[in-house]
Amino acid sequence: MPMILQPNQMLPYAMPVLVGWVLYRRVRRNFGPQAWKPKRTWFRLVLIALVALMLAVAAVFVPHALLPMAGGAAVGGVLGWIGLRHTHAEWRDGVRTYIPNPWVGGLLTLALVVRMIWRFTHGGGMQGVQQQPSVLTMAIAAALVAYTLYYSIGLIRRMRELGEHPPQA
């Protein structure tokens, strides 16, 4: 008789697949020309703003997290500014595109991956997720959120400056 897995038994198998897919998408967005998709950017901006709000609330309730999270947010804002300064926007084949700076996004992705690996290997795997979040993890999350907010808003402004239609040759 075949063994049927219950949903709670599938989580340890599904979680790495989901995390891998999210990381793949994040890494892919750091390299090469990216087609401008305003609806996706606005959706991401709204979603990240909600996450920022939740992180701000969490900073109040997690002991000793407010200062590290504020520092992480400041670092993320500076990295967003640097990344945006090194992002090139242009028209390619009638499509608005941008070329992000791979170093800034890569650095933040690397910090996230290293922290996740550390947390899962030293925090008991999936049981570590149920523990109270560490201050370092929350600071890295604040940096990622601040970077994404700053970069997304800046990218929206940059694309508006580029115009709605390609320049006539």
C-alpha positions in Angstrom: 0.0 0.0 0.0 1.5 3.4 -1.0 2.4 5.8 1.8 0.5 9.1 1.6 2.2 12.1 3.0 0.3 14.5 5.1 0.7 18.3 4.5 2.8 18.7 7.6 5.1 15.9 6.4 5.6 17.5 3.0 6.8 20.9 4.4 10.4 19.8 5.0 10.5 18.7 1.3 8.6 21.6 -0.2 10.4 24.4 1.7 13.8 24.0 0.1 12.2 23.8 -3.3 10.3 27.1 -2.6 13.3 28.8 -1.2 15.5 27.6 -4.1 12.9 29.0 -6.6 12.8 32.4 -4.8 16.6 32.6 -4.7 16.9 31.7 -8.4 14.5 34.4 -9.3 16.3 36.9 -7.1 19.7 36.0 -8.6 18.3 36.1 -12.2 17.1 39.7 -11.6 20.6 40.8 -10.7 22.2 40.1 -14.1 21.8 41.3 -17.6 19.1 43.5 -19.2 15.7 43.2 -17.6 12.5 44.2 -19.3 10.6 46.9 -17.4 7.3 45.5 -16.1 5.6 48.4 -14.2 2.7 46.3 -12.8 5.2 43.8 -11.3 7.3 46.5 -9.9 4.3 48.2 -8.3 3.1 44.9 -6.9 6.5 44.2 -5.5 6.7 47.7 -4.0 3.3 47.4 -2.3 4.2 43.9 -1.0 7.6 45.1 0.3 6.0 48.1 1.9 3.7 45.7 3.9 6.7 43.6 4.8 8.5 46.8 6.0 5.5 47.6 8.1 5.5 44.1 9.7 9.2 44.4 10.3 8.8 47.7 12.0 6.1 46.3 14.3 8.3 43.2 15.0 11.3 45.5 15.9 9.2 46.8 18.8 8.4 43.3 20.1 11.7 41.4 19.6 14.1 42.3 22.4 17.1 44.3 21.3 16.1 44.3 17.6 15.3 48.0 17.0 18.8 49.4 16.7 20.2 46.5 14.6 17.2 46.7 12.3 17.5 50.5 12.0 21.2 49.9 11.1 20.2 47.2 8.6 17.6 49.5 7.0 20.2 52.3 6.7 22.7 50.0 5.1 20.0 48.8 2.7 19.1 52.4 1.8 22.7 53.2 1.0 23.1 50.0 -1.0 19.8 50.9 -2.9 21.2 54.3 -3.7 24.5 52.8 -4.9 22.7 50.2 -6.9 20.4 52.7 -8.5 23.3 55.0 -9.4 24.9 52.1 -11.3 21.7 50.9 -13.0 21.4 51.8 -16.7 18.0 52.3 -18.2 17.4 52.3 -22.0 15.1 51.4 -24.8 15.9 48.1 -26.5 13.9 46.9 -29.5 11.0 49.2 -28.4 10.9 47.9 -24.8 12.0 49.8 -21.8 14.8 47.9 -20.1 17.3 48.4 -17.3 20.6 46.8 -16.5 21.0 46.4 -12.7 24.4 46.5 -11.0 25.1 42.8 -10.3 27.5 43.5 -7.4 25.0 45.2 -5.0 22.2 42.7 -5.6 24.6 39.8 -5.5 26.0 41.0 -2.2 22.6 41.2 -0.6 21.6 37.8 -2.0 24.8 36.3 -0.7 24.2 37.7 2.7 20.7 36.3 2.7 21.8 32.9 1.5 24.7 32.7 4.0 22.4 33.7 6.9 19.8 31.2 5.8 22.3 28.4 5.7 23.7 29.4 9.0 20.3 29.6 10.6 19.2 26.2 9.2 22.4 24.4 10.1 22.8 25.9 13.6 19.2 26.6 14.4 17.8 23.1 14.1 16.5 23.1 10.5 12.7 23.7 10.2 12.5 23.8 14.0 14.7 26.9 13.9 12.0 28.7 12.0 9.7 28.3 14.9 12.1 30.0 17.3 12.2 33.7 17.9 14.0 35.3 15.0 17.6 36.4 15.7 18.5 40.1 15.7 21.1 39.5 12.9 18.4 37.8 10.7 16.1 40.7 11.3 18.8 43.3 10.5 19.6 41.5 7.2 15.8 41.4 6.4 15.6 45.1 7.1 18.5 45.8 4.8 16.9 43.7 2.0 13.6 45.4 2.5 15.1 48.9 2.6 17.2 48.2 -0.5 14.2 46.9 -2.4 12.0 49.8 -1.4 14.6 52.4 -2.4 15.6 50.6 -5.6 12.0 50.0 -6.7 11.0 53.6 -6.1 14.1 54.9 -7.9 13.5 52.5 -10.8 9.9 53.7 -11.2 11.2 57.3 -11.3 14.0 56.5 -13.7 11.6 54.7 -16.1 9.2 57.7 -16.0 12.1 59.9 -17.1 12.8 57.5 -20.0 9.3 58.1 -21.3 6.4 56.1 -22.4 7.5 55.7 -26.1 10.9 55.0 -27.6 12.6 58.0 -29.1 12.2 58.5 -32.8 15.3 57.6 -34.8 
